[in-house]
Amino acid sequence: VDASGGYVLTQKADQMSKERPLLDVLSAFNDLCLLIRGQSSPRELEKVKKNIMHDFESDFSVLSRLLPNIGVLFPQLHTKTTKDKSIERVMNWQNVCHTLQRFMRIVSSRQTPVMLFLDDLQWAGSTSLELIQALLSDTRGSSCFFFVGSYRDNEVHDGHPIFDLMSSLDSCGVIATKEHLGGLNRNDVNMMVSDSMCIFPRLCKPLSDIIFDKTKGSPYFALEFLRSLTDSRLLKY
């Protein structure tokens, strides 16, 4: 996506995400405004600005309230609209959803696709996932939006909003692919430790076996375990 001239957004949910609905997703799209400003040519930027003003007109204050970084594209207009306190009355979920859909129809296309990667979906709230579903299933305009999410399957239950998202996308005819990434096997961990320490696999096998038993083959936890041994000066290489 990035190589084709598009925009890649990354965000990470955490244990507080359910207490602040939509904030993780809105933060990512707020960053998109900065990417558009930084990656667009003057001609492309002028076209985006013209289309935004044409589509939003009097609703621009709603967009600027939702995505404050839109001000980097319209600094003078942004200064005026931030003083509009009446916007507080219209920021419900339906308005947020509709505003972002309109925004994405303008800034995303086959020439400039937008991809959002949201990590740790097990912490994401239902409203955030519903917003993502609404963006993915939007059939109006020519928006080109991709979504990649990751979660720990041992931390979600049958009623988790993730499964509602998958079901909704399927009902809307949105193509979705699910991949299960299991842990490394014992030999793979041995090769990873061997490469990290620059020694033969047979020499580090006792250590890699311990790491495998403690981390169940998780690459992330295996590397963190190696790092902790190094930081504690229990391992030198």
Disulfide bonds with the S-S distance in Angstrom:
none
